[in-house]
Amino acid sequence: MDNKCEASKHKTGSEPLRHLATAQNEIEAEFLAGVLEDNGIHCLLKKEGAIAGILGGYSLSSPFIPCEIYVLASKEEEAKGILDSLREGDQVNGSDSPPSSEL
């Protein structure tokens, strides 16, 4: 998966990652990752479920495979606030956010 946000680009030291959200699919996860990155929050995307393990590390894009989003523990509350703003249809970083009840 070609992530916009990759934890490997940034040294986390001993700071733990926190599960922020589970997107319905990779497309939604990439969108959310882009919004977080635009707001200075780096993240890691991980495909969920048994299919990801069966593939042995090979990437498979599918609208049916959920994708987990992780952020550094120190950025968790800020990231939650950004996603909450998206849910409410507020503006993030001066751009209109798409209304979505499924975030």
PERA-V235549 format. One record per residue. N is the residue number from 1. PHI is phi in whole degrees, -180 to 180 (NA if undefined). PSI is psi in radians with two decimals (none if undefined). D_LAST is the distance of its C-alpha to the last C-alpha in Angstrom with 2 decimals. Layout:
n={N & N}
phi={PHI & PHI}
psi={PSI & PSI}
d_last={D_LAST & D_LAST}
This chain:
n={1 & 2 & 3 & 4 & 5 & 6 & 7 & 8 & 9 & 10 & 11 & 12 & 13 & 14 & 15 & 16 & 17 & 18 & 19 & 20 & 21 & 22 & 23 & 24 & 25 & 26 & 27 & 28 & 29 & 30 & 31 & 32 & 33 & 34 & 35 & 36 & 37 & 38 & 39 & 40 & 41 & 42 & 43 & 44 & 45 & 46 & 47 & 48 & 49 & 50 & 51 & 52 & 53 & 54 & 55 & 56 & 57 & 58 & 59 & 60 & 61 & 62 & 63 & 64 & 65 & 66 & 67 & 68 & 69 & 70 & 71 & 72 & 73 & 74 & 75 & 76 & 77 & 78 & 79 & 80 & 81 & 82 & 83 & 84 & 85 & 86 & 87 & 88 & 89 & 90 & 91 & 92 & 93 & 94 & 95 & 96 & 97 & 98 & 99 & 100 & 101 & 102 & 103}
phi={NA & -92 & -83 & -73 & -118 & -132 & -62 & -66 & -77 & -129 & -74 & -97 & 60 & -101 & -72 & -76 & -89 & -121 & -71 & -95 & -164 & -121 & -81 & -66 & -161 & -65 & -64 & -63 & -62 & -64 & -62 & -63 & -61 & -64 & -64 & -63 & -61 & -61 & -101 & 80 & -113 & -83 & -145 & -126 & -107 & -139 & -68 & -100 & 92 & -67 & -60 & -63 & -71 & -63 & -74 & 60 & 94 & -77 & -84 & -135 & -88 & -154 & -73 & -109 & -105 & -62 & -133 & -87 & -117 & -119 & -133 & -63 & -56 & -69 & -107 & -59 & -65 & -63 & -64 & -60 & -63 & -65 & -66 & -62 & -62 & -64 & -60 & -82 & 79 & -73 & -89 & -119 & 57 & 81 & -114 & -70 & -99 & -71 & -68 & -152 & -92 & -107 & -77}
psi={2.35 & 1.65 & 2.44 & -0.55 & 2.14 & 2.23 & -0.48 & -0.33 & -0.33 & 2.30 & 2.19 & -0.18 & -2.28 & 0.14 & 2.24 & 2.72 & 2.58 & 2.44 & 2.12 & -0.81 & 2.88 & 2.01 & 2.70 & -0.49 & 3.10 & -0.59 & -0.84 & -0.71 & -0.73 & -0.68 & -0.88 & -0.69 & -0.68 & -0.72 & -0.78 & -0.78 & -0.73 & -0.41 & 0.27 & 0.32 & 2.02 & 2.56 & 2.98 & 2.33 & 2.39 & 2.21 & 2.50 & 2.71 & 3.10 & -0.57 & -0.62 & -0.68 & -0.65 & -0.59 & -0.18 & 0.66 & -0.16 & 2.49 & 2.37 & 2.03 & 2.26 & 2.47 & -0.01 & -0.03 & 1.96 & 2.72 & 2.19 & 2.54 & 2.20 & 2.52 & 2.87 & 2.55 & -0.65 & -0.28 & 0.02 & -0.85 & -0.72 & -0.76 & -0.71 & -0.70 & -0.69 & -0.79 & -0.63 & -0.69 & -0.67 & -0.75 & -0.65 & -0.13 & 0.29 & 3.05 & 2.43 & 2.13 & 0.58 & 0.07 & 2.61 & 2.34 & 2.48 & 2.38 & 2.36 & 2.23 & -0.01 & 0.17 & none}
d_last={20.51 & 20.96 & 18.55 & 18.28 & 18.07 & 20.54 & 21.83 & 25.20 & 25.70 & 25.75 & 27.90 & 26.14 & 29.43 & 29.01 & 25.71 & 23.28 & 19.82 & 17.01 & 14.05 & 11.01 & 8.14 & 8.43 & 7.09 & 8.58 & 11.26 & 13.07 & 12.46 & 8.71 & 9.78 & 12.63 & 10.87 & 8.89 & 12.30 & 14.12 & 12.53 & 13.30 & 16.69 & 17.47 & 17.18 & 19.48 & 17.31 & 18.25 & 16.23 & 16.93 & 15.16 & 16.51 & 16.46 & 16.29 & 18.96 & 22.59 & 22.50 & 21.84 & 24.94 & 27.00 & 26.61 & 28.32 & 26.29 & 26.26 & 23.13 & 21.94 & 19.22 & 17.88 & 15.06 & 15.62 & 15.39 & 12.28 & 12.21 & 12.07 & 11.69 & 14.56 & 16.01 & 19.41 & 19.93 & 21.31 & 18.17 & 15.69 & 15.82 & 15.71 & 12.64 & 10.84 & 12.23 & 11.02 & 7.28 & 8.32 & 10.21 & 7.66 & 6.14 & 9.90 & 10.85 & 13.22 & 15.00 & 14.44 & 17.80 & 19.39 & 17.37 & 15.52 & 11.76 & 10.52 & 9.28 & 6.17 & 5.84 & 3.81 & 0.00}
